[in-house]
């Protein structure tokens, strides 16, 4: 593991850019960027276009390690190149720590939660991640209801995957998202916090994870986890909130930084000139950085 990158993720001010929309959400990501489904005729063309979009974002002067300390990549992005370097190496050359989304999507809802589908090629993904100089991973599941049994099972699954990631000398980002539209979000968050702490307490002293959590309804709900000795960093997902709303809520949570995807790139567009594109992206970066670093 790269010790310099470890220290950066532990303590540097800034946020993580999530550029990891995959198969199912790629058409939506492209549509938001102004590229309609009529502009590609198959999956290969679609992924070429999304890589062009991500390349434009990553190579922008607004995408700088002054404010962005890490970036989460989709598997195909990891295997593609930017300016003659594999994407993770290009990011590292800019001082930005590369992560890889490794989950294979969500299972059907059961017991109020959606577990991860089995990750059949997990070892192969992690091995390739090592080869591509990936620092850490991200794996997402979703809590819809305050079902204690379901949440317990979900957190257990997350930490089973995390242990596998740790065995490859990478840092896992454990992401048990709580749906922002769920009926009893506060209760779900309280149950989730207890389950996460149980598993964190059981981790060996030489192992660390990161947590990616929905911004809680009650500010500083996860304060105990932010300060946990096994937690390298707690980051927040925007979860469908507008950028302004996500930033406002994030500011109330001490020690939590952003890891936004849609909220980061919602206003950039394929038709913008480079000047307009970079200016638009810089405005988004500035606002998310401010919410991550300057707390109320």
C-alpha positions in Angstrom: 0.0 0.0 0.0 1.2 3.5 -0.9 1.9 5.2 2.5 1.7 8.7 1.1 -1.8 8.0 -0.4 -2.8 6.4 3.0 -1.8 9.6 4.8 -3.6 11.7 2.2 -6.8 9.8 2.7 -6.5 10.0 6.4 -6.0 13.7 6.9 -5.8 15.9 3.8 -8.6 18.5 3.3 -10.8 17.9 0.3 -13.3 15.4 -1.1 -13.6 12.3 -3.3 -15.0 12.5 -6.8 -17.3 9.5 -7.6 -16.9 8.8 -11.3 -18.2 5.2 -11.1 -21.5 5.0 -12.9 -21.6 1.6 -14.5 -23.6 -0.4 -17.1 -27.2 0.3 -15.9 -26.6 4.0 -14.9 -24.3 4.9 -17.8 -27.1 6.1 -20.3 -28.5 8.3 -17.5 -25.0 9.8 -16.9 -24.5 10.4 -20.6 -28.0 12.0 -20.9 -27.1 14.3 -18.1 -24.0 15.3 -20.0 -26.1 16.0 -23.1 -25.4 12.8 -25.0 -28.7 11.1 -25.9 -29.2 7.4 -26.7 -29.6 8.2 -30.4 -25.8 9.1 -30.4 -24.6 5.6 -29.9 -25.8 2.3 -31.3 -24.2 -0.3 -29.0 -22.6 -0.8 -25.6 -19.0 -0.3 -26.9 -19.9 3.1 -28.4 -21.7 4.0 -25.2 -18.6 3.2 -23.1 -16.3 5.1 -25.5 -18.5 8.2 -25.0 -18.6 7.9 -21.2 -14.8 7.5 -21.2 -14.5 10.7 -23.3 -16.7 12.4 -20.7 -14.7 11.2 -17.8 -11.4 12.0 -19.5 -12.6 15.6 -20.0 -13.5 15.8 -16.3 -10.3 14.3 -15.1 -8.0 16.3 -17.3 -9.7 19.6 -16.5 -7.7 22.1 -14.5 -10.7 22.2 -12.1 -10.0 18.5 -11.3 -7.0 19.2 -9.1 -5.5 17.6 -5.9 -5.8 21.0 -4.2 -9.4 20.1 -3.6 -10.0 16.6 -4.9 -8.1 14.0 -2.8 -9.5 10.8 -4.4 -11.6 9.5 -7.3 -13.7 6.4 -7.6 -13.5 4.6 -11.0 -15.7 2.2 -12.8 -13.9 -1.0 -13.8 -13.8 -0.1 -17.5 -12.3 3.3 -16.7 -9.5 1.5 -14.7 -8.6 -0.5 -17.8 -8.6 2.5 -20.2 -6.0 5.2 -20.6 -5.8 8.9 -20.3 -3.0 10.7 -22.2 -1.1 7.4 -22.5 -1.4 6.3 -18.9 -3.8 3.9 -17.3 -6.4 6.1 -15.5 -5.3 5.3 -12.0 -1.7 6.2 -12.8 -2.8 9.4 -14.5 -4.8 10.3 -11.3 -1.8 9.5 -9.1 0.4 11.7 -11.3 -2.0 14.6 -10.4 -1.9 13.7 -6.7 -5.3 12.1 -6.6 -5.8 8.7 -5.0 -7.6 6.1 -7.2 -10.4 3.8 -6.0 -12.3 1.1 -7.9 -16.1 0.3 -7.7 -16.1 -3.5 -7.3 -19.8 -4.4 -6.6 -21.9 -6.0 -9.4 -25.1 -4.1 -8.5 -27.9 -4.8 -6.1 -30.0 -7.8 -5.3 -33.8 -7.6 -5.1 -35.2 -5.9 -1.9 -35.6 -8.3 1.0 -36.0 -7.6 4.7 -36.1 -3.9 4.0 -32.6 -3.8 2.3 -30.9 -4.6 -0.9 -27.8 -6.6 -0.5 -25.0 -6.7 -3.1 -25.4 -9.3 -5.8 -22.6 -11.9 -5.4 -19.4 -10.6 -6.9 -18.4 -13.7 -8.9 -15.0 -12.3 -10.2 -14.0 -10.6 -7.0 -10.5 -12.1 -6.7 -9.8 -11.3 -10.3 -11.0 -7.7 -9.9 -8.9 -7.2 -6.9 -5.8 -8.8 -8.5 -6.2 -6.4 -11.5 -6.7 -3.5 -9.1 -3.3 -4.3 -7.6 -1.8 -4.4 -11.1 -3.4 -1.1 -12.0 -2.1 0.6 -8.8 -5.6 1.0 -7.3 -5.5 2.2 -3.6 -8.9 1.1 -2.5 -12.4 -0.1 -3.5 -16.0 0.8 -3.1 -19.0 -1.6 -2.6 -22.6 -0.4 -2.3 -25.7 -1.8 -0.8 -28.9 0.0 0.2 -31.1 0.3 3.4 -34.8 1.1 2.7 -36.4 0.3 6.0 -35.4 0.1 9.7 -35.4 -3.7 9.6 -32.8 -4.8 12.3 -32.4 -8.3 10.7 -31.9 -6.9 7.2 -29.5 -4.2 8.3 -27.5 -6.7 10.3 -27.2 -9.0 7.3 -26.3 -6.1 5.0 -23.4 -4.9 7.3 -22.2 -8.4 7.7 -22.0 -8.8 3.9 -20.2 -5.5 3.5 -17.5 -6.5 6.0 -17.0 -9.9 4.4 -16.2 -8.2 1.2 -14.1 -5.6 3.0 -12.0 -8.4 4.6 -11.3 -9.8 1.1 -10.3 -6.4 -0.1 -8.0 -5.9 2.9 -6.3 -9.2 2.1 -5.2 -7.7 -1.2 -3.6 -4.7 0.7 -6.3 -2.3 -0.4 -8.6 0.0 1.6 -12.3 -0.8 1.2 -14.9 1.9 1.2 -17.9 0.2 2.9 -21.1 1.9 1.5 -24.4 1.0 3.2 -26.5 3.7 1.6 -29.7 4.7 3.5 -32.3 5.7 0.9 -33.1 9.4 1.5 -36.8 8.8 0.7 -37.2 5.9 3.2 -40.1 6.3 5.6 -38.1 6.1 8.9 -34.6 7.2 7.8 -33.6 8.3 11.4 -34.3 4.8 12.9 -32.5 3.1 10.0 -29.5 5.3 10.6 -29.5 4.5 14.4 -29.6 0.7 13.7 -26.9 1.0 11.0 -24.6 2.9 13.3 -24.8 0.2 16.0 -24.1 -2.6 13.4 -21.2 -0.7 11.8 -19.6 -0.1 15.2 -19.8 -3.8 16.1 -17.9 -4.8 13.0 -15.4 -2.0 13.3 -14.6 -3.0 16.9 -13.8 -6.5 15.6 -11.3 -5.4 13.0 -7.6 -6.1 13.9 -5.5 -3.1 14.9 -3.6 -3.1 11.7 -6.7 -2.9 9.4 -8.6 0.2 8.4 -11.7 0.8 6.3 -13.5 3.9 5.0 -17.2 4.4 5.3 -19.4 6.0 2.7 -22.7 7.0 4.2 -25.9 8.9 3.4 -25.8 12.3 5.0 -27.8 11.7 8.2 -31.1 13.4 9.1 -29.7 14.3 12.5 -26.4 16.0 12.2 -23.4 14.2 13.6 -25.3 10.9 14.0 -22.1 9.1 12.9 -19.6 11.2 15.0 -18.6 8.1 17.0 -17.7 6.3 13.7 -15.7 9.3 12.4 -13.5 9.0 15.5 -13.2 5.2 15.5 -9.6 4.0 15.3 -10.3 1.6 12.5 -11.9 4.2 10.3 -9.6 6.0 7.9 -12.2 8.5 6.7 -16.0 8.9 6.6 -17.3 10.2 3.3 -20.8 11.2 2.3 -22.9 10.4 -0.8 -25.3 12.9 -2.2 -28.0 10.2 -2.5 -30.3 12.2 -4.8 -30.2 15.5 -2.9 -29.4 18.6 -5.1 -25.9 19.8 -4.7 -26.9 22.8 -2.7 -29.0 20.7 -0.3 -26.2 18.0 0.0 -23.6 20.7 0.7 -25.8 22.4 3.3 -26.4 19.1 5.1 -22.8 18.0 4.8 -21.6 21.2 6.5 -23.4 20.2 9.7 -21.4 16.9 10.0 -18.0 17.3 11.6 -15.2 15.3 10.1 -17.2 14.0 7.1 -16.2 14.9 3.6 -18.1 14.5 0.3 -17.9 11.7 -2.2 -20.5 13.0 -4.7 -21.2 11.8 -8.2 -24.3 13.4 -9.7 -24.0 16.5 -7.5 -20.4 17.0 -8.9 -21.1 16.8 -12.6 -24.8 17.8 -12.9 -24.2 21.1 -14.8 -21.3 20.1 -17.2 -22.3 19.5 -20.8 -20.8 18.1 -23.9 -21.7 21.2 -25.9 -19.8 23.6 -23.5 -16.6 25.2 -24.7 -13.6 24.1 -22.7 -13.7 27.5 -20.9 -17.3 27.1 -19.9 -16.9 23.5 -19.0 -13.9 24.1 -16.8 -15.6 27.1 -15.1 -18.8 25.1 -14.4 -16.8 22.2 -13.0 -14.7 24.6 -10.9 -17.8 26.1 -9.3 -19.1 22.7 -8.4 -15.7 21.6 -7.0 -15.4 24.9 -5.0 -18.8 24.4 -3.3 -18.3 20.7 -2.5 -14.8 21.4 -1.1 -16.2 24.2 1.0 -18.8 21.9 2.5 -16.2 19.2 3.1 -13.7 21.4 4.8 -15.5 24.4 6.4 -18.0 23.2 8.9 -20.7 25.1 10.7 
